[in-house]
Amino acid sequence: MAGDALLKVQSVETFYGNIRALDGVSVEVNRGEIVSLIGANGAGKSTLMMTICGSPQARAGKIIFDGVDITKMPTHLIARERIAQSPEGRRIFPRMTVMENLQMGAGLDNLKYFHEDIEKIFTLFPRLKERQSQRGGTLSGGEQQMLSIGRALMARPKLLLLDEPSLGLAPLIVKGIFEAIKKLNQEEGLTVFLVEQNAFAALKLSDRAYVMVNGRVTMSGSGKELLADPQVRAAYLEGGRH
């Protein structure tokens, strides 16, 4: 599938007021790939995710998704192009039940698939099935992360954006979540763009990856290449979680 770009970010610049957060960022995600973006805290990784979703909008450069220029589109129209995001910090609806949260994720166009999609989520994350009538705010951190990903999947996305899915979670829970992402990619052909501080887990999972430093992409390569790269190892993997 190489070369069949689903997402193209071309020389994008994003600002918060007068502060440049992204400085000429270019990345590509091909159909059927898992691509990760690694880097230190404050490197601009989450800003890139939010810029792809239209908030904030890029001040320069272009974002092309499935052949459509989405650079200046409002967020709700970008979502209709079937890009779904599981944001950093999970951001589920704490007062709603698990089932209600999943219902919120289903687009109006997808209601005919609703029961089929719910079953798929419950197969992927059996814990959510057990907790379906429980309020989101009473779930553990790992369960909330599963719910956040499940809610994004209910939109039947062509591209799933995952922002720090392992943040603050125990290693065993992280392993389960990464296995679920891999399964979705292998069995459903889901394309995934992943921002992750756990560089080791992200690079192991990914077909390709980019390294971001101070709002710029400084390196790219296959997951295996970056795992073996001395600079990447020194900056992100030494003493890391293996």
C-alpha positions in Angstrom: 0.0 0.0 0.0 3.0 2.2 0.1 2.6 5.5 -1.6 -1.2 5.6 -1.3 -1.3 8.6 0.9 -4.6 9.0 2.9 -3.3 12.0 4.8 -0.8 14.6 3.6 0.4 17.4 5.9 2.4 19.8 3.8 4.7 22.5 5.3 2.1 23.3 7.9 2.6 26.3 10.3 0.3 26.7 13.3 0.4 29.6 15.8 -1.1 30.3 19.3 -1.3 34.1 19.1 2.2 35.1 18.0 3.9 31.9 19.1 4.7 29.5 16.3 3.8 26.0 17.5 4.4 24.1 14.3 7.1 25.2 11.9 6.8 23.8 8.4 5.7 20.3 9.4 5.2 17.7 6.6 4.0 14.2 7.3 2.2 11.5 5.3 0.1 8.6 6.4 -0.6 6.0 3.8 -3.8 3.9 3.7 -3.6 0.9 6.0 -0.6 2.1 7.9 0.1 2.7 11.6 2.3 5.8 11.7 3.5 7.3 15.0 4.8 10.7 16.0 7.2 10.7 18.9 8.9 13.6 20.8 9.3 15.2 24.1 6.6 17.0 26.0 5.8 20.4 24.4 7.3 19.4 21.0 4.1 20.2 19.2 2.7 16.6 18.7 -0.8 17.3 20.1 -0.9 20.6 18.3 -0.4 18.7 15.0 -3.3 16.4 15.9 -5.6 19.3 16.7 -4.5 21.2 13.5 -5.5 18.2 11.4 -8.9 18.4 13.1 -9.2 22.1 12.4 -8.8 23.7 15.8 -6.5 25.6 15.6 -6.4 26.0 11.9 -3.1 26.0 10.0 -1.9 29.5 9.2 0.3 28.2 6.3 0.7 25.0 4.4 -1.9 22.4 3.4 -3.6 19.4 4.9 -5.0 17.0 2.3 -7.2 14.1 3.4 -8.3 11.4 1.0 -7.8 13.9 -1.9 -9.8 16.7 -0.2 -8.1 19.9 1.0 -9.3 20.2 4.6 -6.9 22.9 5.7 -9.6 25.6 6.3 -12.6 23.4 6.9 -14.4 23.7 10.3 -13.9 20.8 12.7 -17.4 19.3 12.3 -17.0 19.0 8.5 -13.6 17.4 8.9 -15.2 14.8 11.2 -17.7 14.1 8.4 -14.8 13.3 6.1 -14.3 10.3 8.6 -11.4 11.4 10.7 -12.0 10.5 14.3 -9.8 11.5 17.3 -9.3 10.0 20.7 -7.8 13.1 22.3 -5.2 13.4 25.0 -6.6 13.1 28.5 -9.4 10.9 27.2 -12.2 13.5 27.5 -15.1 11.2 27.7 -18.6 12.4 29.0 -18.2 11.5 32.8 -21.9 11.8 33.7 -23.0 9.6 30.8 -23.0 5.8 30.8 -20.5 3.8 28.7 -23.3 3.0 26.3 -24.4 6.7 26.0 -20.8 7.7 25.4 -20.6 5.2 22.5 -23.9 6.5 21.2 -22.4 10.0 21.1 -19.6 8.7 18.8 -21.9 7.1 16.2 -22.5 9.5 13.3 -26.1 9.9 12.1 -25.0 8.2 8.8 -23.9 5.1 10.7 -27.0 4.4 12.8 -27.9 1.4 10.6 -24.6 -0.2 11.7 -25.1 0.8 15.3 -25.6 -2.7 16.9 -23.0 -4.3 14.7 -20.5 -1.6 15.7 -21.3 -1.8 19.4 -20.7 -5.6 19.3 -17.3 -5.0 17.6 -16.3 -2.5 20.3 -17.4 -4.9 23.1 -15.4 -7.8 21.4 -12.4 -5.5 21.2 -12.8 -4.2 24.8 -14.8 -6.8 26.8 -14.4 -4.6 29.9 -16.7 -2.0 28.3 -19.4 -4.6 27.8 -19.3 -5.4 31.6 -19.5 -1.7 32.4 -22.0 -0.6 29.8 -24.5 0.9 32.2 -21.8 2.5 34.4 -21.1 6.2 34.3 -17.9 7.1 32.4 -16.5 9.1 35.3 -16.5 6.1 37.6 -14.3 4.0 35.3 -10.6 3.4 35.8 -8.1 5.3 33.7 -7.6 2.3 31.4 -11.3 1.8 31.0 -11.8 5.4 30.1 -9.1 5.1 27.5 -10.8 2.1 26.0 -14.1 4.1 26.0 -12.4 7.1 24.3 -11.1 4.8 21.5 -14.4 3.0 21.3 -16.3 6.2 20.9 -14.0 7.3 18.1 -14.4 4.0 16.3 -18.2 4.3 16.4 -17.8 7.0 13.8 -16.4 4.3 11.4 -13.3 6.4 10.6 -11.0 6.1 7.6 -8.3 7.6 9.9 -8.1 7.2 13.6 -6.0 9.8 15.4 -4.8 8.7 18.8 -3.2 11.2 21.1 -1.2 9.8 24.0 -3.3 6.6 24.5 -0.8 5.2 27.1 -0.6 8.4 29.3 -0.8 7.6 33.0 -1.7 3.9 32.5 -0.2 0.8 34.0 2.1 -1.2 31.6 -0.3 -4.2 31.4 -3.2 -1.9 30.4 -1.0 -0.1 27.9 -0.1 -3.5 26.4 -3.8 -4.4 26.0 -4.6 -1.1 24.3 -1.7 -1.3 21.9 -2.7 -4.9 21.0 -6.3 -3.7 20.3 -4.9 -1.0 17.9 -2.8 -3.6 16.1 -5.8 -5.9 15.8 -7.9 -3.1 14.3 -5.2 -2.3 11.8 -4.6 -5.9 10.8 -8.2 -7.2 10.7 -10.1 -4.1 9.6 -7.3 -2.3 7.7 -7.8 0.8 9.9 -5.3 3.6 9.3 -3.9 5.0 12.5 -1.9 8.1 13.3 -0.5 7.9 16.8 1.1 10.5 19.0 2.8 8.8 21.9 5.4 9.6 24.6 6.1 5.9 25.1 8.4 5.8 22.2 9.4 2.1 22.5 5.8 0.9 22.4 4.9 3.3 19.6 7.9 2.4 17.4 7.3 -1.3 17.9 3.7 -1.0 16.7 4.3 1.4 13.8 5.1 0.8 10.1 6.7 4.3 10.0 7.4 7.1 12.4 8.4 10.7 12.7 10.3 12.5 15.4 9.3 16.0 16.4 11.4 18.5 18.2 10.3 22.1 18.9 7.5 22.1 16.3 9.6 20.6 13.5 9.9 17.1 12.2 13.6 16.2 12.6 13.7 12.5 11.6 11.6 9.9 9.9 11.9 6.3 9.0 10.4 2.8 9.6 9.5 1.9 13.2 12.4 -0.6 13.2 14.9 2.0 11.8 14.1 4.5 14.5 14.1 1.9 17.2 17.7 1.1 16.2 18.8 4.7 15.7 21.4 5.8 18.3 20.1 9.4 18.5 16.5 8.2 19.0 17.7 5.6 21.6 19.6 8.2 23.5 16.8 10.8 23.5 13.7 8.6 23.9 14.5 5.0 24.7 17.4 4.9 27.2 16.0 3.8 30.5 12.6 3.7 28.8 9.8 1.1 29.2 10.8 -2.0 27.4 
